[in-house]
Amino acid sequence: MVEEKKTTQATPRVEEEVKSYYYPDRDADMEEVGRGYSIWRNNTFRTMVLGLTPLVIINFIYLYNNSAILIDIFDKFQTMVLEEMSNQDPTNIYIIITLAFLSLLGLELVISVFLSKRRREVYLVDFSVFQPPEQYKISHEFFVEHTKSVGWFDQDSVDFQTKLLYRTGLGNETYFPAGITKKSPDVSMESAREEAQLVLSGCLDSLFAKTGLKPQEIDILIVNCSLFNPTPSLAAMMMNRYKMRSDVLSYNLSGMGCSAGAISIDLAKQLLQVHKNATAVVLSTENITQNWYRGNERAMLVTNTLFRMGGAAIMLSNKSKYYWTGKYRLVASVRVTKCHDAAYNAVYQTEDNKGNKGVRLATGRDLMTVVGDCMKTNFTILGPMVLPWSEQIKFFVNFCHRKLVGGKKVPAYVPNFKKAFQHFCIHAGGRAVIDGLEENFNLSPYDVEPSRATLYRYGNTSSSSIWYELNFIEKQHSVKCGEKVLQLSFGSGFKMNSLVWQSIRDIGPSKKKKLN
C-alpha cells in the first residue's frame, strides 16, 4: 500500500488543455496577403490617378486649342522685359543679375541644409516568418516522454515541467530542433549551426521570394541571436551562404534577450538615417539546441517548456519608391533598460550547482514587478509621440491632481492606448505575461488574440514572436491604410522596447475567415 501511495503522489496532475487558438496556415494565404507590390494596387495612388486624369486631359485640350494665345502672351512678355532692360543702366543690370544669382545660391543652401536635417522615412517593405517543416513538430505527449527518457531530470523536475507545459498557453504542435529531439540529444556546436542555418535561410528564402529582393541588393544586414554566437558570426554565415557583396554593413547582436528584435529594427533605423537609398535586412531568431537546460533547478526549468524554434526576416528601406509599394512606415521606436539589481537579475544566464548552464528567471511576482516598472518608463516616453491630445490632457490633469492631494489618494490615470493603436503585438512570453498586459491596458480578447494564437501555435520564439503576431494580424484581422500597430517586446537586462508602425496601404485577406 505504501508503494502504491508513493506512485500516486509521483504522478503529475495534468492540467486542462489550454484554449485552442486558430493560427492560419501560412503557405496557403501568404501569396494573397504578402504580395501586392504593384503601385496600382495601392489605394492612395489609384485614387490620385483616377482623380487627376480627367483634369490633365481637360488642361491638355485647353492648351492645344489655345496654343496661339499662349505664344502671343509669351512674345509680349519677352518684348516688355527687353524694353525695360534697354532703359536701365548697365551697372544696375549687373547688380540685379548678381543679386539674383546670390539669391539662388542662398536658396539652394537653405534647401540643402533642410534636406540634410530632415528625418528619412523608414519603410517596412515586407517580412517573413519561419515555418518549420513537419518533421520538427512535437506534441505535449512527446515532450513529456522525451523529458523522462533523456535521463537528465529527476521525477520532481519531470512533474514540474509537465504541469508547467499545460499552464503556459502552448498548443500541442510546436517545434523543436532536431538536435534536442534525438533519443540521445545532440547539443554540439555543429548541431546548433544546423538549426541556425535552417531557420535563418528559411526566413531569407521566403523573403526573397515575396519581395523579389536579390542578396546582392542588401546594403545592411543585422542578425540577432542571444544565446548562440559562433565564430564566424551568424551574419557572416548568411553572407557566405548567399554570396552577398563584400561591402555589406553586417552586425551581429548577442545577449540582448527576447527584445533584441526591436533593438535590431532601431539599429537599422539609425543606419538608414545616415546611408541614402539603402536596403536593410534584419534577421531575428533564438537558438535553443545548446540551451535546453539539463539540471533540476526549477527557476531554470521554465525556459525548457516555453521556448521553441522560430525566426523572422524583415526588409527595411529608406528609398522613396517604397512609399508606394511597402507595407508600413516606422513612426517611433523607444528603448528602455532598467539599471538596478532586481532588473538585471530578472533573466540571468548562469550555471547551477552542478555546472549545468541555463537561464534563471525571477519568480512570477518579482518578474511582473520588473516588467511593470520598465513598461511604465517606456510608455511615459512613447505616450507623447502617439497619444491624441485628449488623452495627454487627461493624463496631465490627473498627474497635477495627484501631486496636489497626494498620489495614494487618487489613482493614476492609465491612458487609453487603444486610441493610438488599432493592433497590438505583445511579446508571447507566456500566458501570465499576456494576461497581465491585457488587464493593465484594458485590452479586449480580440486585441491580444495575435499574442495568444502565436504562443499556442509556435511557443515563445523569443525576438521573432512579434513578427509571428503581425503575420497573424495581416492574415486574420487585416490592417487598413493609416492604422497603427504597436510591437512590444521585453527581455534580459531588463529591457522593454516598443515599435510603432503605420500602414501605408490596406493589408489583409479579401474575405475574413471564421476562427475555429
TITORVEX-748733 format. One line per field, with one value per residue (C-alpha): residue number from 1; x, y, z. Coordinates in nm, 4 decimals, decimal comma. Each point is the difference from the previous one (the first is absolute). Last residue first. Layout:
N
k: c(NUM ...)
east: c(X ...)
north: c(Y ...)
up: c(Z ...)
END
This chain:
516
k: c(516 515 514 513 512 511 510 509 508 507 506 505 504 503 502 501 500 499 498 497 496 495 494 493 492 491 490 489 488 487 486 485 484 483 482 481 480 479 478 477 476 475 474 473 472 471 470 469 468 467 466 465 464 463 462 461 460 459 458 457 456 455 454 453 452 451 450 449 448 447 446 445 444 443 442 441 440 439 438 437 436 435 434 433 432 431 430 429 428 427 426 425 424 423 422 421 420 419 418 417 416 415 414 413 412 411 410 409 408 407 406 405 404 403 402 401 400 399 398 397 396 395 394 393 392 391 390 389 388 387 386 385 384 383 382 381 380 379 378 377 376 375 374 373 372 371 370 369 368 367 366 365 364 363 362 361 360 359 358 357 356 355 354 353 352 351 350 349 348 347 346 345 344 343 342 341 340 339 338 337 336 335 334 333 332 331 330 329 328 327 326 325 324 323 322 321 320 319 318 317 316 315 314 313 312 311 310 309 308 307 306 305 304 303 302 301 300 299 298 297 296 295 294 293 292 291 290 289 288 287 286 285 284 283 282 281 280 279 278 277 276 275 274 273 272 271 270 269 268 267 266 265 264 263 262 261 260 259 258 257 256 255 254 253 252 251 250 249 248 247 246 245 244 243 242 241 240 239 238 237 236 235 234 233 232 231 230 229 228 227 226 225 224 223 222 221 220 219 218 217 216 215 214 213 212 211 210 209 208 207 206 205 204 203 202 201 200 199 198 197 196 195 194 193 192 191 190 189 188 187 186 185 184 183 182 181 180 179 178 177 176 175 174 173 172 171 170 169 168 167 166 165 164 163 162 161 160 159 158 157 156 155 154 153 152 151 150 149 148 147 146 145 144 143 142 141 140 139 138 137 136 135 134 133 132 131 130 129 128 127 126 125 124 123 122 121 120 119 118 117 116 115 114 113 112 111 110 109 108 107 106 105 104 103 102 101 100 99 98 97 96 95 94 93 92 91 90 89 88 87 86 85 84 83 82 81 80 79 78 77 76 75 74 73 72 71 70 69 68 67 66 65 64 63 62 61 60 59 58 57 56 55 54 53 52 51 50 49 48 47 46 45 44 43 42 41 40 39 38 37 36 35 34 33 32 31 30 29 28 27 26 25 24 23 22 21 20 19 18 17 16 15 14 13 12 11 10 9 8 7 6 5 4 3 2 1)
east: c(-1,2080 0,0128 -0,2072 0,1857 -0,0167 -0,0242 0,2427 0,2849 0,2194 0,1937 -0,1459 0,2755 0,2474 -0,0413 0,1472 0,2574 0,0842 0,2874 0,0505 0,2917 0,0092 0,3319 0,1207 0,2809 -0,1737 -0,3082 -0,3024 -0,1975 -0,2896 -0,1062 -0,2718 -0,1853 -0,1558 -0,2797 0,0479 -0,0948 -0,2002 0,1550 -0,1485 -0,1306 0,0972 0,2771 0,1524 -0,0569 0,1505 0,3129 0,0265 -0,0075 0,2638 0,2036 -0,0333 0,1204 0,3326 0,1960 -0,0803 -0,1805 -0,2257 -0,2369 -0,0851 -0,3742 -0,1249 0,2422 -0,0842 -0,3747 0,0298 0,2001 -0,2228 -0,3119 0,1128 -0,2117 -0,2997 -0,0057 -0,0425 0,2694 -0,0457 0,3685 0,0804 -0,2284 0,1257 0,3578 -0,0378 -0,1760 0,2689 0,2741 -0,1828 -0,0528 0,3668 0,2634 -0,2073 0,1266 -0,2987 -0,0898 -0,2946 -0,2250 -0,2128 0,2408 -0,0309 -0,3563 0,0602 0,2714 -0,2651 0,2164 0,0363 -0,1000 0,1699 -0,2339 -0,0593 0,0554 0,3415 0,1468 -0,0647 -0,2465 0,2033 0,2354 -0,2843 -0,2064 0,2937 0,0494 -0,3726 -0,0119 0,3042 -0,1445 -0,3327 0,1810 0,2088 -0,3099 -0,1824 0,3144 0,0146 0,2690 0,2876 0,3173 -0,1128 -0,0637 0,3309 0,2175 -0,2425 -0,0774 0,3560 0,0328 -0,3229 0,0946 0,3282 -0,1703 -0,2735 0,2503 0,2066 -0,3084 -0,1096 0,3325 -0,0202 -0,3535 0,0802 0,3302 0,3131 0,1193 0,3265 0,1404 0,2026 0,3429 0,0423 0,3038 -0,1361 -0,0821 -0,1907 0,1664 -0,0920 -0,2130 -0,2059 -0,3494 -0,1185 0,3587 0,0523 -0,3494 0,0355 0,3558 -0,0778 0,0472 -0,3299 0,0483 -0,2460 -0,0133 -0,2634 -0,0636 -0,2420 -0,1981 0,1626 -0,1772 -0,2029 -0,0784 0,2281 -0,0874 -0,0947 0,2115 0,2487 0,1066 0,1416 0,2902 0,0559 -0,0118 -0,0940 -0,0339 -0,0793 0,0952 -0,1540 0,0874 -0,1281 0,0856 -0,1661 0,0358 -0,2569 0,0376 0,3778 0,0095 -0,1839 0,2637 0,2432 -0,2081 -0,0720 0,3613 0,0201 0,2644 0,0022 -0,0880 -0,0665 0,2384 0,2300 -0,2731 -0,2055 0,1043 -0,1990 -0,1021 -0,0250 0,1415 -0,0069 0,0497 0,0919 -0,0312 0,1675 -0,0932 0,2078 0,2092 -0,0107 -0,3664 -0,0115 0,2642 -0,2112 -0,3092 0,1977 0,1109 -0,3614 -0,1083 0,2760 -0,1076 -0,3572 0,1239 0,2310 -0,2930 0,0050 0,3470 0,2860 0,2873 0,1104 -0,0339 0,1850 0,0481 0,0802 0,0525 0,0240 0,3217 0,0931 -0,3234 -0,2115 0,0944 -0,3283 0,1591 0,3018 -0,2063 -0,2305 0,2850 0,1701 -0,3143 -0,0058 0,3533 0,3165 0,0365 -0,3037 -0,2519 -0,2852 -0,1871 -0,1350 -0,0598 -0,0283 0,1038 0,0333 0,0843 0,0352 0,0474 -0,1967 -0,0313 0,2468 -0,2324 -0,2764 -0,3376 -0,2999 -0,2179 -0,1811 0,2591 0,2884 -0,1880 -0,0764 0,3628 0,1082 -0,2210 0,0983 0,3669 -0,0197 -0,1886 0,1840 0,3456 -0,0493 -0,1211 0,2939 0,2407 -0,1410 0,0622 0,3556 0,0666 -0,1150 -0,3288 -0,0840 -0,2749 0,0094 -0,3377 0,0147 -0,2533 0,2566 0,2265 -0,2916 -0,1206 -0,3320 -0,3337 -0,3519 -0,3101 -0,1899 -0,0611 0,1952 -0,1974 0,2448 -0,2197 0,0068 0,3785 0,0428 -0,1568 0,2207 0,3097 -0,0616 -0,0678 0,3217 0,1933 -0,1452 0,0849 0,3675 0,1228 0,2857 -0,0964 -0,0956 -0,3105 -0,2092 0,0296 -0,0647 -0,3204 -0,1232 0,0915 -0,1455 -0,3315 -0,0148 0,0459 0,3061 0,0388 0,3490 -0,0954 -0,2744 0,2405 0,0434 -0,1848 0,2387 -0,1549 0,0271 0,0059 -0,0938 0,0978 0,0144 0,0737 0,2342 -0,0607 0,3074 0,0053 0,0711 0,3282 0,1724 -0,3127 -0,0272 0,3716 -0,0210 -0,3152 0,1635 0,3152 -0,2009 -0,1923 0,3247 0,1489 -0,3173 0,0118 0,3661 -0,0867 -0,2904 0,2221 0,2665 -0,2547 -0,1491 0,3436 0,1041 -0,3270 0,0566 0,3495 -0,1355 -0,2391 -0,3561 -0,2099 0,1085 -0,1000 -0,3578 -0,0305 0,1334 -0,2441 -0,2995 0,0925 0,0291 -0,3388 -0,1663 0,1528 -0,1174 -0,3576 -0,0054 0,1247 -0,2687 -0,2759 0,1198 0,0049 -0,3638 -0,1550 0,2957 0,0231 -0,3701 0,0132 0,3037 -0,1672 -0,3136 0,2075 0,2030 -0,3152 -0,1649 0,3132 0,0363 -0,2705 0,0680 0,3725 -0,0426 -0,2467 0,2291 0,3005 -0,1818 -0,1472 0,3360 -0,0738 0,1155 0,3469 0,0399 0,1578 -0,3109 0,1518 -0,0157 -0,3733 -0,0986 0,3236 0,0134 -0,3339 0,0703 0,3531 -0,0854 -0,2754 -0,1974 0,0584 -0,3134 0,0190 -0,0942 -0,0660 0,2532 -0,0288 -0,1139 0,2832 0,1759 0,0427 0,3481 0,0497 0,2510 -0,2712 -0,1753 0,3238 0,0743 -0,3455 0,0358 0,3323 -0,1531 -0,2903)
north: c(2,7714 0,3630 0,1122 0,1387 0,3602 0,0369 0,2105 -0,1092 0,2672 0,3181 0,3362 0,2487 0,2249 -0,1754 0,1876 -0,1751 0,0613 -0,1885 -0,0574 -0,1206 -0,1254 -0,0976 -0,1602 -0,0798 -0,3075 0,0360 0,1998 0,0473 0,2214 0,0450 0,2622 0,0175 0,3175 0,0311 0,2360 -0,2510 -0,2835 -0,3054 -0,3504 -0,2073 -0,3525 0,0214 0,3343 -0,0422 -0,3506 0,1197 0,2824 -0,2608 -0,2164 0,3194 0,0800 -0,3546 0,0442 0,1211 -0,3089 -0,2807 -0,0599 -0,2710 -0,0478 -0,0689 0,0825 0,2873 0,1431 -0,0347 0,1638 0,2936 0,0541 -0,0307 0,2792 0,2714 -0,2297 -0,1065 0,3706 0,2229 0,1927 0,0952 -0,1515 -0,3024 -0,1023 0,0651 -0,2372 -0,2732 0,0136 -0,0398 -0,2839 -0,1876 0,0022 0,2146 0,0582 0,3558 0,2284 0,0846 0,2396 0,1434 0,3162 0,2241 0,3584 -0,0044 -0,3534 0,1564 0,1190 0,1853 -0,1500 0,2622 -0,0475 -0,0611 0,2962 -0,0325 -0,1686 0,2668 0,2876 0,2864 0,2441 -0,2399 -0,2401 0,2823 0,1166 -0,3526 -0,0446 0,3271 -0,1057 -0,3452 0,1464 0,2550 -0,2717 -0,2093 0,2845 0,1010 -0,3323 -0,2470 -0,0865 0,1910 0,1324 -0,3588 -0,1583 0,1506 -0,0682 -0,3277 -0,1237 0,1099 -0,1715 -0,3140 -0,0318 0,0253 -0,2440 -0,2535 0,0219 -0,0583 -0,2813 -0,1748 0,0309 -0,1446 -0,2896 -0,0977 0,1221 -0,2055 -0,1948 -0,0770 -0,3184 -0,1604 -0,3178 0,0267 -0,2081 0,2968 0,1651 0,1956 0,3498 0,1965 0,2616 0,1298 0,2057 0,0547 0,3389 0,1177 -0,0819 0,1349 0,3421 0,1442 -0,0086 0,0052 0,1888 0,0223 0,1936 -0,0243 0,2296 0,0449 -0,2649 -0,0134 -0,3033 -0,2305 0,1031 0,0611 0,3659 0,1516 -0,2654 0,2185 0,2530 -0,2257 -0,0077 -0,3791 -0,2887 -0,3733 -0,2246 -0,3659 -0,2033 -0,2946 -0,3084 -0,2982 -0,0287 0,1467 -0,0425 -0,3474 -0,0049 0,3679 -0,0785 -0,2534 0,2693 0,1240 -0,3631 -0,1101 -0,3608 -0,0020 -0,0577 0,3472 0,0049 0,2734 -0,1750 -0,0732 0,3064 0,2586 0,3222 0,1936 0,3426 0,0808 0,3649 0,1007 0,3563 0,1727 0,3350 0,3076 0,2295 -0,1276 0,2116 -0,0116 -0,3621 -0,0873 0,1337 -0,1853 -0,3248 0,0336 0,0552 -0,3082 -0,2040 0,1246 -0,1106 -0,3516 0,0038 0,0168 -0,3754 0,0149 0,2392 -0,2491 0,0309 0,2427 -0,0753 0,2909 0,0066 0,3089 -0,1582 0,0963 -0,3557 -0,0450 -0,3017 -0,3548 -0,1499 -0,2587 0,2173 0,3004 -0,2238 -0,1567 0,3390 0,1290 -0,3141 0,0851 -0,1799 -0,0803 -0,1243 0,2040 -0,2094 0,1452 0,3349 -0,0219 0,3218 0,0398 0,3366 0,0316 0,3407 0,0662 -0,2933 0,0116 -0,2874 -0,2380 0,0719 0,1436 -0,1309 0,0861 -0,3248 -0,2482 0,1865 0,0090 -0,3742 -0,0851 0,2319 -0,1575 -0,3564 0,1042 0,1295 -0,2978 -0,2879 0,1559 0,0798 -0,3525 -0,1489 0,2255 -0,1325 -0,3569 0,0888 0,1604 -0,3171 -0,0404 -0,3445 -0,1499 -0,3796 -0,1082 0,2941 0,2780 0,2520 -0,0055 0,0017 0,3441 0,0211 0,1188 0,0581 -0,2092 -0,0739 0,3580 0,2206 0,2109 -0,0271 -0,2082 -0,3398 -0,0039 0,1206 -0,3128 -0,2254 0,2059 -0,0313 -0,3740 -0,0600 0,2132 -0,1908 -0,3323 0,0846 0,1462 -0,0801 -0,3572 0,0706 -0,2211 0,2092 0,3257 -0,1945 -0,1450 0,3424 0,1773 -0,2796 0,0165 0,3762 -0,0335 0,0729 0,1314 -0,0137 -0,2513 0,2356 0,2552 0,3226 0,3113 0,2904 0,3452 0,2400 0,3768 0,2750 0,3499 0,1461 0,3596 0,2374 0,3672 0,2191 0,2687 0,3385 0,1568 -0,0549 0,1087 0,3236 0,0764 -0,0599 0,2149 0,2888 -0,0260 -0,0080 0,3081 0,1784 -0,0919 0,1206 0,3256 0,0450 -0,0387 0,2448 0,2501 -0,0314 0,0392 0,3086 0,1516 -0,0561 0,1545 0,2992 0,0467 -0,0239 0,2966 -0,0960 0,1078 -0,2991 -0,2336 0,1269 -0,0433 -0,3560 -0,0934 0,1406 -0,1795 -0,3361 0,0472 0,0877 -0,3080 -0,2283 0,1325 -0,0560 -0,3553 -0,0719 0,1370 -0,2128 -0,3135 0,0497 -0,3203 -0,2160 0,1652 -0,0608 -0,3616 -0,0681 0,1658 -0,2140 -0,3199 0,0840 0,0729 -0,3255 -0,1983 0,1695 -0,1900 -0,3437 0,0424 0,1256 -0,2727 -0,2729 0,1438 0,0094 -0,3500 -0,1628 -0,2860 0,2122 0,0305 -0,3759 -0,1505 -0,1933 -0,3084 -0,1051 -0,0443 -0,1966 -0,1947 -0,0552 -0,1786 -0,3667 -0,0151 0,1514 -0,2181 0,2390 -0,0122 -0,1087 0,0071 -0,3012 0,0811 -0,1627 -0,3741 -0,0716 -0,0579 -0,3345 -0,0951 -0,1448 -0,3628 -0,0093 0,0132 -0,3050 -0,1971 0,0785 -0,1134 -0,3262 -0,0711 0,0569 -0,2323)
up: c(-3,5298 -0,0998 -0,2957 -0,2954 -0,1161 -0,3750 -0,2012 0,2218 0,1521 -0,0545 -0,1017 -0,0730 0,1797 0,3353 0,2927 0,2155 0,3657 0,1591 0,3715 0,2087 0,3577 0,1513 0,3224 -0,0840 -0,1281 -0,2148 -0,1025 -0,3189 -0,1057 -0,3615 -0,0421 -0,3335 -0,1379 -0,2563 -0,2948 -0,2715 0,1516 0,1648 -0,0243 0,2959 -0,1115 -0,2537 0,0856 0,3732 0,0030 -0,1833 0,2511 0,2770 -0,1652 -0,0272 0,3714 0,0778 -0,1815 0,3023 0,2104 -0,1826 0,3004 -0,1171 -0,3687 -0,0216 0,3507 0,0574 -0,3426 0,0611 0,3423 -0,1360 -0,3046 0,2221 0,2313 -0,1618 -0,0659 0,3662 0,0803 0,1417 0,3228 -0,0004 0,3391 -0,0476 -0,3434 0,1106 0,2947 -0,1974 -0,2708 0,2615 0,1761 -0,3293 -0,0912 -0,1689 -0,3123 -0,0491 -0,0428 -0,3610 0,0295 -0,2729 -0,0244 0,1850 0,1272 0,1329 0,1272 0,2146 0,2444 0,2463 0,3493 0,2555 0,3343 0,2922 0,2324 0,3735 -0,0200 -0,2279 0,2358 -0,0260 -0,2118 -0,1786 -0,0792 -0,1499 -0,2154 -0,1385 -0,0604 -0,1948 -0,2041 -0,0780 -0,1080 -0,2201 -0,1643 -0,0684 -0,1742 -0,1874 -0,1855 0,1121 -0,2359 0,0783 0,3387 0,1172 -0,1092 0,2731 0,2863 -0,1753 0,0372 0,3609 0,1052 -0,1956 0,1878 0,3378 -0,1024 -0,1368 0,3191 0,2144 -0,2340 0,0536 0,3774 0,0059 -0,2345 0,1597 -0,1749 -0,2950 -0,0084 -0,3424 -0,0338 0,0282 0,2037 0,2287 0,2856 0,2262 -0,2851 -0,2771 -0,1192 -0,2441 0,1823 -0,0652 0,2984 0,1219 -0,1670 0,0890 0,3709 0,0028 -0,1463 -0,3468 -0,1850 -0,3775 -0,2217 -0,3787 -0,1935 -0,3739 -0,1784 -0,3220 -0,2198 -0,3354 -0,0983 -0,2910 -0,2842 -0,3669 -0,0246 0,2775 -0,1051 -0,2912 0,2469 0,0911 0,3763 0,0197 0,2268 -0,0710 0,2973 0,0466 0,2838 0,2215 0,1784 0,2218 0,3403 0,3463 0,2757 0,1530 0,0188 0,1020 0,3238 0,1083 0,1179 0,2940 0,0850 0,0441 -0,1213 -0,2714 -0,3761 -0,1280 -0,3730 -0,1092 -0,2445 -0,2546 0,0981 -0,2588 0,0048 -0,3087 -0,1616 -0,3461 -0,1071 -0,3638 -0,0944 -0,3369 -0,0628 -0,2016 0,2187 0,2914 0,3169 0,1040 -0,1206 0,2593 0,2864 -0,1247 -0,0359 0,3617 0,1085 -0,1952 0,1643 0,3438 -0,0762 -0,0778 0,3038 0,2433 0,0644 0,1471 -0,0689 0,0322 -0,3619 -0,2903 -0,3250 -0,2399 -0,3719 -0,2164 -0,3460 -0,1785 -0,1024 -0,1945 0,0896 -0,0923 0,1310 0,2306 0,0765 0,1017 0,2042 0,1982 0,0387 0,1716 0,2170 0,1106 -0,1007 0,2870 0,1901 0,1973 0,1365 0,2984 -0,1132 -0,3719 -0,2002 -0,3628 -0,1747 -0,3703 -0,1693 -0,3736 -0,1435 -0,3806 -0,0550 0,1870 -0,2546 0,1047 -0,1960 0,2989 0,0741 -0,1268 0,1645 0,3318 -0,0175 -0,0717 0,2801 0,2655 -0,0949 -0,0163 0,3565 0,1435 -0,1658 0,0247 0,3704 0,0748 -0,1912 0,1899 0,3277 -0,1154 -0,0956 0,3380 0,1754 0,1826 -0,1390 0,2138 0,0465 -0,1246 -0,2384 0,0617 0,1211 -0,3064 -0,2427 0,1039 0,1893 -0,1395 0,1360 -0,0655 0,3234 0,0992 0,2352 0,2486 0,2905 0,2279 -0,1693 -0,0356 0,3552 0,1435 -0,2132 0,0751 0,3745 -0,0195 -0,1952 0,2479 0,2945 -0,1689 -0,0457 -0,3279 -0,2361 -0,0864 -0,3613 0,0347 0,2370 -0,1931 -0,3219 0,1425 0,1146 -0,3241 -0,2141 0,1845 -0,0284 -0,3756 -0,2133 -0,3556 -0,1504 -0,2708 -0,1196 -0,1446 0,1981 -0,1244 0,0428 -0,0075 -0,2940 -0,0232 -0,2433 -0,1121 0,3489 -0,0873 0,1820 -0,0728 -0,0025 0,2646 -0,1509 0,1041 -0,3366 -0,1899 0,1954 -0,0397 -0,3763 -0,0323 0,1884 -0,2121 -0,3239 0,1089 0,0804 -0,3389 -0,1740 0,1925 -0,0902 -0,3699 0,0260 0,1807 -0,2692 -0,2812 0,1655 0,0594 -0,3621 -0,1240 0,2257 -0,1452 -0,3537 0,0740 -0,0773 -0,2990 -0,2097 0,2861 0,0015 -0,3759 0,0196 0,2788 -0,1874 -0,3230 0,1832 0,1666 -0,3327 -0,1667 0,2856 -0,0230 -0,3803 0,0401 0,2613 -0,2264 -0,2936 0,2208 0,0962 -0,1365 0,1038 0,3401 0,0661 -0,1183 0,2219 0,2971 -0,0418 -0,0288 0,3108 0,2007 -0,1135 0,1097 0,3377 0,1893 -0,1445 0,0591 0,3562 0,0925 -0,1385 0,1818 0,3319 -0,0414 -0,0802 -0,2375 -0,2954 0,1506 -0,0444 0,3086 0,0976 0,1565 0,3631 0,0419 -0,3087 -0,0323 0,3752 0,0087 -0,0668 0,1388 0,3373 0,1308 0,2162 0,3779 0,1852 0,3747 0,2140 0,3625 0,2283 0,0642 0,3514 0,2435 0,0377 0,3633 0,0198 0,1064 0,2849 0,2633 -0,1459 -0,0126 0,3622 0,1036 -0,1941 0,1718 0,3409 -0,0784)
END
